[in-house]
Amino acid sequence: MIRLAQICRHPIKSIGFEELASASLTEGRALPFDREWALLHEAAKVAAPTGWQPKMNFLRGVAGPELMAIRARLEEGTRRLTLTHPAAGEITLAPDTDSAALLAWVRPLWPQDRPAPARLCHVPGQAMTDVPEPYLAVLNLASNADLGARMGRDLSVHRWRGNLWLDGLAPWAEWDLLGRSLRIGGAEVRLQERITRCKATTVNPETGVADADTLSALQTAFGHQDFGLYAVVTKSGPIACGDPVEVL
């Protein structure tokens, strides 16, 4: 039996991951509050975003590994966000009104030789995901465990910055589901395309240090650097950890 094992979101792109017990999915939309905000750097090729923007405009874990160790906790009603980091400590703020405090807190975690954090980006209704489509990332716990075994180490699921983690599939069986739909709780999603990974996945989300060459391990084992699938919500509804997952 396949079940939904974990739900994760990242309220500020690349800056903090959060585990959820449940969520409500909406047709044609990303996971609620996932990549709701993002931080533009000084070299961003956009001044006042009004829609989706390419990822190279933002602070990202691939350029600032220490960002990968940030954890997040969002109060949806008040839109107040608590961020914690092993070195930077904890801060609670409202991104919409406390962007200066957010930038000041993040700045020491960002490499000095990179364009500096500049301003907050928020476009209502538009998640700043890595691709223009309002996708969720669906991943397989067994594939993560198998890759870790091939590398001789445990791999945290948070290296992959996924949204929905499935349990009960055989390792890498998700590739056979491409183009199929899944019923999860009261919602349905269609698996659209594979996700090609970057060096951010080499970083340990506990320490913010690159310590596992996930990309070489994928390339050696499979001849590619793909892990997980992008999916689009095709039917709105609630989901919760432990929900059964039906392949349609």
PyMOL commands that set and color helices and strands:
alter all, ss='L'
color gray80, all
select helices_A, chain A and resi 55-57+65-69+99-109+141-151+157-159+173-177+199-202+214-222
alter helices_A, ss='H'
color red, helices_A
select strands_A, chain A and resi 3-9+18-20+22-25+38-41+71-75+80-85+89-93+117-121+136-140+164-167+181-184+187-196+203-204+209-210+226-235+237-240+245-247
alter strands_A, ss='S'
color yellow, strands_A
deselect
rebuild
show_as cartoon
